[in-house]
């Protein structure tokens, strides 16, 4: 399943019509999908339904919905809240069909008298939103803001057609008022804005309806993201979960090596080690300053701890990288000269690496060794680290996370995930790039150490024989699924700690 921008969806529509599918057919299919959902949720024909329509194509969908509901015997009121001077051809076509089919039907919003007020103030079981569609790219005027706020205050089950009115379909920006839907029926694909910014808060449950858009068009659209949800994971998990043979030993499932610097926060490294084991690798080795050796032996007794003195850090790191399958550098890594030395050693060697946290902040200060690196690596910045890597203010990056991820990933030829409430993954394969959006997870992931668990998970999958790209993508999904699994306990999201995430990877 894809998520597209508003521009991308317009292209798919036009591409489909260029193949001979008329626009009215697509509108009929779209509207019938909304009607089918309403019929399944509210089978009683005495259900009272208010259908709000604007003057564009989304309004045309709404008029078609009202016609079908009236035809099926529902108590339906169609209310026009658009601009009569800016009506689309499809809206006028649908309104003409409606008035000819039901010549005696009352249409609210046209007279400006007390009948209109009565129609809005009446009691309804369902309110259907067809005011604005995916083409909305401007701020709403005061009257629309008041109207949407009033509709939100009404007690009814609220359903949005394609996208909630007031939501920017591309960015997820609130255009000053949002229809708060209990459920959204969207057509063909998710719109990126439904998954970003304010999108998830106002869409409610989302149903993606197949309305007959030509699948060949998706190959021609560049600004698309593959949606990683639980369905996608279930259908593709065998790509990352390498079968475990009974005839095996710890070396069979790979070795993750974690490089710990001087003055580091040990807890982060411990969480990464714990997650690596929980995700299935056979052995975790930890290279750490001698003074930390005892702490690691106690907290992660399953790990092999290799101590070093500060003056031999680089020499020991060189040797350590030859003994492991995948390196982890960054969790708890101090941003000092010792951390820089270890990071430079990793970049000058060929051992695959997962880069996070302190290592990313060191790169943001000086990216020379990162640009010239010999090793294959993936990076896992959160939004603040991404802003530092890009040399931008965090507020600027938050408004265009996808764009910054896309450009940074291309510039440095590195696969990455930008960790946020919804994470963006960019996989670089040769000269190609594919973007993904991960919707798996919950607010429990917003806890200290969660990112360190992700780093260990990704490294573990890579150590078991997966490519770094596969490990990154499926590591992100496993991480989210672990949070969802723990959230099933009472107050799970609220009480979740990073260790809980690690312990629930499988």
C-alpha positions in Angstrom: 0.0 0.0 0.0 1.3 3.5 -0.9 0.9 6.9 0.6 0.9 9.7 -1.9 0.9 13.5 -2.0 -2.0 15.4 -3.3 -0.1 15.9 -6.5 0.6 12.2 -6.8 -3.1 11.4 -6.4 -4.1 13.9 -9.1 -1.6 12.2 -11.4 -3.1 8.7 -10.6 -6.6 10.1 -11.3 -5.6 11.6 -14.6 -3.6 8.5 -15.6 -6.7 6.3 -15.0 -8.9 8.6 -17.0 -6.4 8.7 -19.8 -6.9 4.9 -20.1 -10.6 5.4 -20.7 -12.2 5.3 -17.3 -14.5 8.3 -17.1 -14.4 10.6 -14.0 -18.1 9.9 -13.2 -17.4 6.2 -12.9 -14.5 6.8 -10.4 -16.8 9.2 -8.4 -19.6 6.6 -8.4 -17.2 3.9 -7.2 -15.8 6.2 -4.5 -19.2 7.2 -3.2 -20.4 3.7 -3.2 -17.5 2.7 -1.0 -18.6 5.3 1.6 -22.2 4.1 1.4 -21.2 0.5 1.8 -19.3 1.4 5.0 -22.3 3.3 6.4 -24.6 0.4 5.6 -22.3 -2.0 7.4 -22.0 0.3 10.5 -25.6 1.4 10.5 -27.9 -1.1 8.9 -31.1 0.3 10.3 -32.8 2.5 7.6 -34.2 4.8 10.3 -30.6 6.1 10.9 -30.5 9.9 10.5 -27.6 11.1 8.3 -26.4 14.6 7.5 -24.2 14.8 4.4 -22.1 18.0 4.1 -20.9 18.9 0.6 -18.5 21.6 -0.7 -18.5 22.9 -4.2 -15.5 20.9 -5.5 -15.1 17.2 -6.5 -15.1 16.1 -2.9 -18.5 17.8 -2.7 -19.5 15.9 -5.8 -18.6 12.7 -4.0 -20.8 13.8 -1.1 -23.8 14.5 -3.3 -23.4 11.1 -4.8 -23.3 9.6 -1.3 -26.5 11.4 -0.4 -28.2 10.1 -3.5 -27.3 6.5 -2.7 -28.3 6.8 0.9 -31.7 8.4 -0.1 -32.2 5.7 -2.7 -31.6 3.0 0.0 -34.2 4.5 2.3 -32.0 6.3 4.9 -33.3 9.5 6.4 -30.7 11.7 4.6 -30.3 15.5 4.6 -27.9 17.0 2.0 -26.4 20.3 3.1 -24.4 22.6 0.8 -21.6 24.6 2.5 -19.5 25.5 -0.5 -18.9 28.5 -2.7 -21.7 28.7 -5.4 -19.4 30.8 -7.5 -16.6 28.2 -7.6 -18.3 24.9 -8.4 -16.5 22.1 -10.2 -17.9 20.3 -13.3 -18.3 17.0 -11.4 -20.0 18.7 -8.5 -22.6 20.3 -10.9 -23.0 16.9 -12.7 -23.8 15.1 -9.4 -26.1 17.8 -8.1 -28.0 17.7 -11.4 -28.5 13.9 -11.1 -29.5 14.3 -7.4 -32.2 17.0 -8.1 -33.6 15.1 -11.1 -33.7 11.8 -9.1 -35.2 13.4 -6.0 -36.9 16.6 -7.2 -38.7 17.1 -3.9 -35.7 16.6 -1.7 -34.7 19.4 0.6 -31.1 20.6 0.2 -29.8 22.8 3.1 -27.5 25.7 2.8 -29.1 27.2 -0.3 -31.8 29.5 1.0 -30.1 31.1 4.0 -33.4 31.0 6.0 -34.5 29.2 9.2 -34.9 25.9 7.3 -31.2 25.8 6.9 -30.6 26.5 10.6 -33.1 23.8 11.5 -31.4 21.3 9.3 -28.0 21.9 11.0 -29.5 21.9 14.5 -31.5 18.6 14.1 -30.3 15.4 15.7 -28.3 13.0 13.5 -26.7 9.6 14.0 -24.1 10.1 11.3 -22.5 13.2 9.8 -20.6 12.8 6.5 -17.9 15.3 5.6 -17.5 16.2 1.9 -16.5 19.9 2.3 -12.9 19.9 1.2 -10.8 17.1 -0.5 -7.2 16.6 -1.2 -6.8 19.8 -3.2 -7.0 22.0 -0.1 -3.8 24.0 0.1 -4.9 27.3 1.7 -6.0 28.5 5.1 -9.7 28.3 5.8 -11.7 31.4 6.2 -13.4 32.4 9.4 -16.8 31.2 8.4 -15.5 27.7 7.5 -13.6 27.6 10.8 -16.7 28.3 12.7 -18.7 25.9 10.7 -16.3 23.0 11.2 -16.0 23.7 14.9 -19.8 23.6 15.2 -20.0 20.3 13.3 -17.3 18.9 15.6 -19.4 19.8 18.6 -22.4 17.8 17.4 -22.9 14.3 18.8 -22.9 11.9 15.9 -20.6 9.3 14.3 -18.5 11.3 11.9 -17.2 10.0 8.6 -14.8 11.8 6.2 -14.9 11.3 2.5 -11.3 10.7 1.2 -9.7 13.1 3.8 -11.0 15.1 6.7 -11.8 18.7 5.7 -9.1 21.2 6.8 -6.2 18.7 6.6 -3.4 19.3 4.1 -3.2 16.0 2.2 0.5 16.3 1.6 1.9 17.7 4.9 -0.6 16.8 7.5 -0.9 20.5 8.4 -4.0 21.8 10.1 -5.4 24.6 7.9 -6.9 26.3 10.9 -9.8 23.9 11.5 -10.1 20.1 11.2 -13.1 17.9 10.8 -12.6 15.3 13.6 -13.6 12.0 12.0 -14.3 8.8 13.7 -13.6 7.1 10.4 -12.2 8.1 7.0 -12.8 6.3 3.8 -9.9 7.2 1.5 -9.7 6.3 -2.1 -6.9 4.3 -3.8 -4.1 5.0 -1.4 -3.4 6.7 1.9 -2.6 10.4 1.6 0.7 11.2 3.2 -0.9 14.0 5.3 -3.2 11.5 6.9 -0.2 9.8 8.5 1.8 13.0 9.4 1.3 16.0 11.6 -2.3 16.3 12.7 -3.5 13.6 10.3 -3.7 10.7 12.6 -5.5 12.7 15.2 -8.4 13.7 12.9 -8.8 10.7 10.6 -9.9 8.1 13.1 -10.0 4.6 11.7 -9.0 4.6 8.0 -10.4 2.4 5.3 -8.6 2.4 2.0 -11.2 1.8 -0.8 -10.3 0.4 -4.2 -12.3 2.5 -6.6 -10.6 1.2 -9.8 -7.6 3.5 -10.1 -5.1 2.0 -12.6 -2.2 0.4 -10.7 0.1 1.1 -13.6 0.1 4.8 -12.6 1.9 4.1 -9.3 5.1 3.1 -11.2 5.1 6.6 -12.7 4.7 8.5 -9.5 8.0 9.5 -7.7 6.7 11.2 -4.6 5.2 8.0 -3.0 5.9 6.1 0.2 5.3 2.5 0.9 3.2 2.2 4.1 4.6 -0.2 6.7 1.7 -1.3 8.8 1.0 -4.7 10.6 -0.5 -6.1 7.4 2.6 -5.2 5.4 4.8 -6.8 8.1 2.8 -10.0 8.2 2.9 -10.4 4.5 6.7 -9.8 4.3 8.2 -10.8 7.6 9.9 -13.9 6.2 12.2 -11.6 4.3 13.9 -10.6 7.5 13.3 -13.5 9.9 15.9 -16.0 8.8 14.9 -19.6 9.7 16.7 -21.0 12.8 18.1 -24.4 12.1 18.2 -26.9 14.9 21.7 -27.9 14.0 23.4 -24.6 15.0 25.5 -22.8 17.6 25.9 -19.2 18.8 28.1 -18.4 15.9 25.4 -19.5 13.5 23.3 -16.5 14.3 26.0 -13.8 14.2 27.9 -11.5 16.5 27.0 -7.9 17.3 29.8 -5.8 18.6 29.0 -2.6 20.7 31.8 0.0 21.0 31.6 2.0 24.2 33.6 5.2 24.6 35.2 7.0 27.6 32.7 8.8 29.8 29.7 7.2 28.1 26.2 6.5 29.5 26.4 2.8 30.0 22.7 2.2 30.2 22.3 3.0 26.5 24.8 0.4 25.5 23.2 -2.2 27.9 19.8 -1.6 26.3 21.3 -2.1 22.8 22.9 -5.3 23.9 19.8 -6.6 25.5 17.7 -5.8 22.4 20.3 -7.5 20.1 20.0 -10.7 22.1 16.2 -10.5 22.2 16.1 -10.0 18.4 17.9 -13.3 17.9 21.7 -12.9 17.4 23.9 -15.5 18.8 26.5 -13.4 20.6 27.0 -9.8 21.8 30.5 -8.5 22.4 31.1 -5.2 24.2 34.3 -3.2 23.9 34.4 -0.8 26.8 36.8 1.2 29.0 38.3 -1.1 31.7 36.6 0.9 34.5 33.2 -0.1 33.1 33.9 -3.8 32.7 32.3 -4.9 36.0 29.0 -3.0 35.3 28.6 -4.7 32.0 29.4 -8.2 33.4 26.7 -7.8 36.0 24.0 -6.1 33.9 24.5 -8.2 30.7 26.1 -11.4 31.9 25.3 -13.1 28.5 27.7 -10.6 26.7 31.4 -11.0 26.2 33.0 -7.9 27.7 36.4 -6.8 26.3 38.1 -4.0 28.3 40.6 -1.4 27.1 42.8 1.4 28.5 42.2 4.9 27.0 45.7 4.9 25.4 44.9 1.7 23.4 41.3 2.5 22.4 42.0 2.8 18.6 44.2 -0.3 18.5 41.7 -2.3 20.4 38.8 -1.0 18.3 40.6 -2.1 15.1 41.1 -5.6 16.5 37.5 -5.7 17.8 36.0 -4.9 14.4 37.6 -8.0 12.9 36.0 -10.3 15.5 32.3 -9.2 15.0 29.7 -9.3 12.3 28.0 -5.9 12.8 29.2 -2.9 14.8 27.0 -0.7 16.9 28.4 2.7 17.7 26.6 5.7 19.2 24.4 4.5 22.1 25.9 6.3 25.1 28.9 7.3 23.1 30.4 10.5 24.6 30.8 13.4 22.2 34.5 13.9 23.0 37.9 13.1 21.4 37.7 9.4 22.5 34.3 9.0 20.9 35.6 10.7 17.7 38.6 8.3 17.7 36.3 5.2 17.9 33.9 6.5 15.3 36.8 7.2 12.9 38.1 3.7 13.3 34.6 2.3 12.5 34.4 4.4 9.3 37.9 3.4 8.2 37.1 -0.3 8.4 34.8 -2.5 6.3 32.7 -4.0 9.2 29.0 -3.1 8.6 27.7 -0.7 11.2 24.6 0.8 12.8 25.1 4.4 13.8 23.1 6.2 16.4 22.9 8.8 19.1 26.3 10.3 20.2 27.9 9.1 16.9 25.4 11.1 14.9 26.1 14.3 16.9 29.8 13.8 16.2 29.0 13.4 12.5 27.0 16.7 12.6 30.1 18.5 13.9 32.5 17.0 11.4 31.3 14.7 8.6 34.6 14.2 6.8 35.2 10.6 7.9 31.5 9.8 7.4 31.7 11.0 3.8 34.8 9.0 3.1 33.7 5.9 5.1 34.7 2.4 3.9 32.0 0.6 5.8 28.4 0.0 4.8 26.2 1.6 7.5 22.7 2.7 8.4 21.8 5.6 10.6 18.9 6.0 13.0 18.5 9.7 14.0 15.5 11.1 15.9 14.1 14.4 14.7 16.5 16.5 16.8 19.5 14.6 15.6 18.3 14.8 12.0 18.1 18.6 12.4 21.6 18.8 13.6 22.9 16.5 10.8 21.2 18.9 8.3 22.3 22.0 10.0 18.7 23.2 10.3 16.3 24.3 13.0 14.2 21.5 14.3 11.0 23.4 13.6 11.9 23.7 9.9 12.7 19.9 9.7 9.5 19.0 11.4 7.5 20.7 8.7 9.2 18.7 5.9 10.7 15.6 7.5 10.3 13.6 4.3 12.1 16.1 2.2 15.1 16.3 4.6 15.3 12.5 4.9 15.2 12.1 1.1 17.9 14.7 0.5 20.3 13.7 3.3 20.0 10.0 2.4 20.8 10.8 -1.2 23.6 13.2 -0.5 25.5 10.8 1.7 24.4 7.6 0.1 23.2 6.2 3.4 20.0 4.3 4.3 18.3 5.8 7.4 15.3 6.1 9.5 14.1 9.4 11.0 12.5 8.4 14.3 9.3 10.3 15.1 5.7 9.5 16.1 5.5 8.2 12.5 9.0 7.2 11.2 10.3 7.8 7.7 12.7 5.2 6.3 14.9 5.8 3.2 16.6 2.8 1.7 19.5 3.5 -0.7 20.3 0.6 -3.1 22.9 1.6 -5.7 21.5 4.7 -7.4 18.0 4.0 -6.4 16.0 5.2 -3.4 12.8 4.0 -1.8 10.9 5.7 0.9 8.7 4.1 3.5 6.5 5.3 6.3 6.1 3.2 9.4 2.8 3.4 11.2 3.4 0.6 13.7 3.9 1.5 17.3 2.4 3.9 19.9 3.2 6.6 22.4 5.0 4.1 24.6 8.0 4.4 22.3 8.4 8.0 23.5 10.6 7.0 26.4 14.4 7.2 27.2 16.4 4.4 25.7 13.8 3.4 23.1 16.2 4.4 20.3 19.0 2.3 21.8 16.7 -0.7 21.7 16.0 0.0 18.0 19.7 0.2 17.3 20.4 -3.2 18.9 17.5 -4.8 17.1 18.7 -3.6 13.6 22.2 -4.8 14.3 20.9 -8.2 15.5 18.9 -8.7 12.3 22.0 -7.8 10.2 24.2 -10.1 12.2 21.8 -13.0 11.5 22.4 -12.6 7.7 20.1 -9.9 6.5 21.3 -6.9 4.5 21.5 -3.7 6.4 18.6 -2.3 4.4 16.3 -5.2 5.3 17.5 -5.1 8.9 16.7 -1.4 9.2 13.2 -1.6 7.7 12.1 -4.7 9.6 13.9 -3.6 12.7 11.8 -0.5 12.8 8.6 -2.6 12.4 9.7 -5.1 15.1 10.4 -2.2 17.4 6.9 -0.8 16.9 5.3 -4.2 17.2 7.1 -4.7 20.6 5.5 -1.5 21.9 2.1 -2.6 20.7 2.5 -5.9 22.3 3.4 -4.5 25.7 0.7 -1.9 25.4 -1.9 -4.7 25.8 -1.1 -4.8 29.5 -3.0 -2.4 31.7 -1.8 1.2 31.2 0.9 -0.3 29.0 1.7 2.8 26.9 1.9 5.0 30.0 4.2 2.7 32.0 6.4 1.4 29.1 10.2 1.6 29.6 12.9 0.8 27.0 13.6 -2.6 28.7 9.9 -3.5 28.2 10.3 -2.8 24.5 13.4 -5.0 24.2 11.7 -7.9 26.1 8.7 -7.8 23.8 10.5 -7.9 20.4 9.1 -11.4 20.0 
